Amino acid sequence: MWFDYAAPPEGKPWDQEHTYALVRKLQPKIIIDNRLDMDTMADYWAQQVGPNADYYTPEQRIGGYDDQRPWETCMTIGTQWSYKPNDDIKPASECIRTLVLCVGGDGNFLFNVGPTPLGEIEPPQPQRLKEMGAWLRKYGEGIYGTRGGPFKPNGQLASTRKGDVIYVHILRPLSDPLTLPALPAKIRSAALLGGGKVSFRQAAEGITLGFPDGETKPLKTVVKLSLDGSAMDIPAVAVSRPATQLPEGAKVSASNVYAKDEKNLGPEKAFDGDYDTRWATDSGVKQAWIAIEYDTPRQVSSVAIAEGWDRVRAFELQCRDGSGWKTIFQGTTIGEAFKRKFESVTSNAFRLNITDSTDGPTIWEIRLR
């Protein structure tokens, strides 16, 4: 039973105590959310669980790791609850990542689709659910029947567990081996779901995982760690992340920044090595550029770009040539794990020039090598 929240100015008009009693009398094993007890916006943000409720409900955001109180993220597949014609539907990668982060945080995921006035679901929405289902058919072993942990989600990874197995879900590209905190159990083997090998080194100070060719594919790299004992009794632990910073002596710039929020969404966020920060542009922007300038010329022969929300439809990677810009190559879509090698170029400045986008482009990270 999912009650929603509507705090009236006059206090509690819902007769909560008797409502709970009636519902549980009719269905003793029912599970009830926490919103009937909310009287103020402070209650909504605090997300407490009263004595008559069973779980709490963070809305349009992913709950933090919590294996003590049951919780469920409620989120829409588009931009709002209920039906909105021609809504901007979340890409499959974001839908799957949200699912993994919820389960990895030891929570549940309520995903809303909105029916039209005729009771139909518009095609883009079930298509996303089918894409999620296709992913689950391949990687669902690390989701179904699992609990979150023991490694707490940190944006780059999440982990789930059942029995004597831990599943490590890679959410962002990694260019270096993955380091995890030590475990009070011995790892018997490590493998990739869907096939493939992964190397591991276990020591007192921590665990190191190595991947074929040193590369990972976000959401498609799920490591299965088989232990010599139960994974369920291991206390949850946070995973530290390497310090992030711009390359020494580099300066960055962009044609547009969302709401002029340079501090949180400025161009440096796309070059800081952190896949949880991003450069974002204003809604409605269809063309934009982001550039990095080094103090001395650099030789570059490859680029990796992680885009958010799959909005880019045409772009070019450029380098400074004299007083202008020279195009190295052109492309159409980017997506979350774009990579391209090209003939080596030496320049002191490089630019991603987006010439067409369905809406304001967002870039998580750009890596030039």
C-alpha positions in Angstrom: 0.0 0.0 0.0 1.6 3.2 -1.2 0.2 6.4 0.5 1.4 9.7 -0.9 2.2 12.9 1.0 0.1 16.0 1.1 0.6 18.1 4.3 -2.4 20.2 5.0 -2.0 23.4 7.0 -4.5 22.2 9.6 -2.6 19.2 10.7 -3.6 15.5 10.4 -7.0 15.0 8.8 -6.4 11.5 7.6 -7.1 9.6 10.9 -3.9 7.8 10.4 -4.1 5.5 13.4 -7.4 4.0 12.3 -6.5 4.0 8.6 -3.4 1.9 9.4 -5.5 -0.4 11.6 -8.1 -0.9 8.9 -5.6 -1.6 6.2 -3.7 -4.2 8.3 -6.9 -5.8 9.5 -7.9 -6.4 5.8 -4.4 -7.5 4.8 -2.2 -8.5 7.8 0.9 -9.1 5.6 0.7 -5.9 3.7 3.7 -3.6 3.4 3.0 0.1 3.8 5.2 3.1 3.0 6.0 6.0 5.3 4.1 8.9 3.8 0.8 8.7 5.7 2.7 10.0 8.7 4.2 13.0 7.0 2.7 16.3 8.1 5.4 18.8 7.0 8.0 19.3 4.3 10.5 18.7 7.0 9.0 15.2 7.5 9.3 14.6 3.7 13.0 15.5 3.6 13.8 13.7 6.8 12.2 10.5 5.5 11.5 9.0 8.9 9.7 5.7 9.3 6.9 5.9 11.9 5.7 3.0 14.1 3.0 2.1 11.6 5.1 2.1 8.4 7.6 -0.3 7.0 10.0 1.6 4.7 11.0 5.1 3.6 10.7 6.6 0.1 13.4 9.0 -1.3 11.8 10.6 -4.4 13.4 11.4 -7.8 16.8 10.7 -6.1 18.8 7.5 -5.2 18.9 6.7 -1.5 22.1 6.4 0.3 23.4 3.0 1.5 21.3 1.8 4.3 21.1 -1.9 5.4 19.3 -1.1 8.7 16.1 0.5 7.5 14.2 -0.7 4.3 13.9 2.0 1.6 12.7 2.4 -1.9 13.6 5.1 -4.4 10.6 6.2 -6.4 11.5 7.8 -9.8 10.0 8.6 -13.1 11.1 7.3 -16.5 10.5 10.8 -17.9 10.6 14.2 -16.4 7.4 14.1 -14.3 4.9 11.9 -12.7 1.9 10.8 -14.8 1.5 11.4 -18.6 3.3 14.1 -20.5 3.1 14.1 -24.3 6.5 13.7 -26.0 8.3 13.6 -22.7 12.1 13.4 -22.5 12.6 9.8 -21.6 15.8 8.8 -19.7 18.3 6.8 -21.7 18.7 3.1 -21.0 22.1 3.6 -19.5 20.7 6.0 -16.8 17.7 3.7 -16.1 20.0 0.7 -15.6 22.6 2.7 -13.6 19.8 3.9 -11.2 18.6 0.3 -10.8 22.1 -0.9 -9.9 22.7 2.0 -7.5 19.4 1.3 -5.7 20.1 -2.4 -5.3 23.8 -1.7 -4.4 22.6 0.7 -1.7 20.4 -2.2 -0.3 17.2 -0.5 -1.4 14.4 -1.2 -3.9 13.5 0.7 -7.1 10.0 1.9 -8.0 10.1 3.0 -11.6 7.1 5.0 -12.9 5.7 4.9 -16.4 2.8 7.2 -17.2 -0.3 6.0 -19.2 -2.1 8.3 -21.7 -5.8 9.2 -21.1 -6.6 6.1 -23.1 -4.6 3.9 -20.7 -1.8 3.2 -23.2 1.9 3.5 -22.6 3.7 5.5 -25.3 6.4 3.5 -27.2 9.6 5.0 -25.8 8.7 4.0 -22.3 8.2 0.2 -22.8 11.2 0.3 -25.1 13.4 1.4 -22.1 11.9 -1.3 -19.9 12.7 -3.9 -22.6 16.3 -2.6 -22.8 16.5 -2.9 -19.0 15.1 -6.5 -19.3 17.7 -7.4 -22.0 20.5 -6.1 -19.6 19.0 -8.2 -16.7 18.9 -11.3 -18.8 22.7 -11.0 -19.1 23.7 -9.5 -15.8 20.7 -10.2 -13.6 22.6 -12.7 -11.5 24.2 -9.7 -9.8 20.7 -8.2 -9.1 18.1 -10.8 -8.4 18.0 -12.1 -4.9 20.9 -10.0 -3.8 21.5 -7.5 -1.0 23.6 -4.3 -1.2 27.3 -4.2 -0.2 29.7 -4.8 1.2 31.3 -2.0 -0.9 29.1 1.1 -0.6 28.2 2.7 -4.0 30.4 5.7 -4.8 29.3 6.7 -8.3 32.0 4.7 -10.0 30.9 1.3 -8.7 28.3 -0.5 -6.7 28.3 -3.9 -5.2 25.7 -6.6 -4.4 26.0 -9.9 -2.6 24.3 -13.3 -2.0 25.6 -16.4 -0.4 29.4 -16.6 -0.7 29.5 -14.2 -3.8 30.1 -10.5 -4.2 29.2 -8.8 -7.5 31.1 -5.5 -8.3 29.3 -3.4 -10.9 31.5 -0.9 -12.7 29.5 2.2 -13.5 32.1 4.5 -15.1 35.1 3.9 -17.3 38.3 3.0 -15.5 41.7 3.5 -17.0 43.6 2.0 -14.1 43.2 -1.2 -12.0 40.4 -1.0 -9.4 41.4 -0.9 -5.8 38.9 -2.0 -3.1 39.1 -2.2 0.7 40.3 -5.4 2.3 37.8 -8.2 3.0 37.7 -10.5 6.1 37.4 -13.5 3.7 39.5 -15.1 1.1 38.7 -14.7 -2.6 38.6 -18.1 -4.3 38.1 -16.8 -7.8 37.2 -13.7 -9.9 35.4 -13.6 -13.3 33.3 -11.4 -15.4 29.6 -12.0 -15.8 28.8 -12.8 -19.4 32.2 -14.3 -19.9 35.8 -13.1 -19.5 38.6 -13.1 -17.1 39.7 -10.6 -14.5 42.9 -10.7 -12.4 42.9 -10.1 -8.7 45.4 -9.5 -6.0 44.3 -9.8 -2.4 46.5 -8.4 0.4 46.1 -7.1 4.0 45.8 -3.5 2.7 43.2 -4.2 0.1 42.1 -5.8 -3.2 43.2 -4.9 -6.7 41.2 -6.0 -9.8 42.8 -5.9 -13.3 40.8 -6.0 -16.5 41.6 -7.3 -20.0 43.4 -4.7 -22.0 43.1 -2.4 -19.0 39.7 -1.3 -20.1 36.2 -1.5 -18.6 32.8 -1.0 -20.2 30.3 0.8 -17.9 27.4 -1.4 -16.8 28.8 -4.2 -18.9 31.7 -5.0 -16.6 30.3 -6.9 -13.6 32.9 -8.8 -11.6 31.9 -12.0 -9.7 34.0 -12.6 -6.6 33.6 -16.0 -5.0 34.6 -16.2 -1.4 35.6 -19.0 0.9 32.8 -18.0 3.3 29.6 -16.0 3.6 29.5 -12.6 2.0 26.4 -11.6 3.9 28.1 -11.1 7.3 30.7 -8.7 6.1 30.2 -5.1 7.4 29.6 -2.5 4.7 32.6 -0.3 3.9 33.1 2.9 1.9 35.3 2.8 -1.1 37.9 5.6 -1.3 38.4 7.3 -4.6 41.6 8.9 -6.0 42.0 12.6 -5.6 40.8 14.5 -8.7 42.4 17.6 -10.3 43.0 19.2 -13.6 46.3 18.4 -15.4 49.1 20.6 -14.1 49.2 24.0 -15.9 46.0 23.4 -17.8 43.2 26.0 -18.3 39.7 25.1 -19.4 36.9 27.1 -21.0 33.4 26.6 -22.4 30.9 28.5 -24.5 28.1 27.9 -22.0 27.6 26.7 -18.4 24.3 25.7 -16.9 22.8 28.6 -14.9 26.3 30.1 -14.9 27.2 27.6 -12.1 30.9 27.5 -12.7 31.7 26.0 -9.3 29.6 22.9 -9.7 29.0 22.5 -13.4 31.9 24.4 -15.0 34.2 23.0 -17.8 36.9 21.9 -15.4 34.5 19.2 -14.2 34.9 17.4 -17.5 38.7 17.2 -17.1 39.1 16.4 -13.4 39.2 12.6 -13.6 36.0 12.3 -11.6 33.1 10.6 -13.3 30.7 11.9 -10.7 31.2 15.5 -11.8 30.2 17.0 -15.1 30.1 20.0 -17.4 26.5 21.0 -18.1 24.9 23.5 -20.4 21.6 25.4 -20.3 18.4 23.8 -21.4 17.7 24.5 -25.0 21.3 24.8 -26.0 21.9 22.9 -29.3 25.5 24.0 -30.0 28.4 24.3 -27.5 32.1 23.8 -27.1 34.5 22.9 -24.3 38.3 23.4 -24.6 41.4 22.7 -22.6 44.7 24.6 -23.1 48.0 23.3 -21.8 51.1 25.4 -20.8 53.2 23.4 -23.3 52.3 21.5 -26.5 51.2 17.9 -26.0 51.1 14.9 -28.3 47.7 13.3 -28.4 46.5 10.3 -30.3 43.3 9.2 -28.6 40.3 10.5 -26.8 37.7 9.0 -24.4 34.5 10.9 -23.7 31.7 10.0 -21.3 28.5 11.9 -22.2 25.4 12.2 -20.0 21.9 11.7 -21.4 22.9 10.8 -25.0 21.9 14.2 -26.5 24.8 14.9 -28.9 24.0 14.3 -32.6 27.0 15.9 -34.3 30.5 16.9 -33.0 34.1 17.4 -34.0 37.3 17.1 -32.0 39.6 20.0 -32.8 43.1 21.2 -32.0 44.5 24.7 -32.2 46.4 25.4 -35.4 47.9 28.8 -35.3 45.2 31.3 -34.5 42.3 29.0 -35.5 41.0 25.5 -34.9 41.7 22.4 -37.1 39.3 19.5 -37.1 40.9 16.1 -36.2 37.8 14.1 -36.8 34.0 14.4 -36.9 31.3 12.2 -35.3 27.6 11.9 -34.7 26.6 10.4 -31.3 28.9 10.2 -28.3 27.2 8.2 -25.5 28.7 7.2 -22.2 31.8 5.4 -23.4 33.0 6.9 -26.6 36.6 6.1 -27.6 38.6 7.0 -30.8 42.2 6.6 -31.8 43.7 8.9 -34.5 46.9 9.9 -36.1 49.1 11.7 -33.5 48.6 15.4 -33.2 50.7 17.9 -31.3 49.1 21.1 -30.0 48.7 23.2 -26.8 44.9 23.3 -27.0 42.1 20.9 -27.9 38.4 21.4 -28.2 35.2 19.3 -28.3 32.9 21.3 -30.6 29.3 20.1 -30.4 27.5 21.3 -33.5 24.1 19.6 -32.9 22.3 18.3 -29.8 18.8 17.5 -28.9 19.1 19.6 -25.7 21.8 21.1 -23.5 24.8 18.8 -23.7 26.3 17.3 -20.6 29.8 15.7 -20.4 31.0 13.7 -17.5 34.6 13.3 -18.5 37.0 13.9 -21.4 40.4 12.1 -21.5 43.1 13.0 -24.1 46.1 10.7 -24.4 
